[in-house]
């Protein structure tokens, strides 16, 4: 049974810890908590933990390269874990999806996400599963970078908590039963009528 590498995307540092752009980190932290995996070992420009999730051996990782260089860490992590890109699962935020909406994909472009673009560039392939968590602003945003790097507001905390839980469940379902099963279950979770977006 192959090892699975689960990578949450975010930026290291306390100033970024509770921002929309760090939802990938928060989902990996939740998975580590649920599985009793300690995320303490520095390895491959990342913070890493190994253990068992949904009956499979996994490596959980949070790249500490800053978001736009995540691919450097992921390429090295895959090599060390002896995994192919198909055995990778990337978890990240997505400004094209409304808050509360989750999208599971088997493959695809970076869709404007610097972390995904870096991984695709470093691996030379778009063929890896990803779990995308919606953080789209309900009103127009001036500077997108400022929006995703701002602190999560108190009135957003409940939906963020739910999204982290759902993101963790989606990852576990991919590990246990495959990406297609996770797509069938989670890609129906629309936030509201008329908010469906084209896949980036």
Beta strands, then each sheet from edge to edge (+ up, - down):
strand 1: 4-8
strand 2: 41-43
strand 3: 46-53
strand 4: 56-63
strand 5: 88-98
strand 6: 102-105
strand 7: 129-136
sheet 1: 2+ 3- 4+ 1+ 5+ 7+ 6-
end
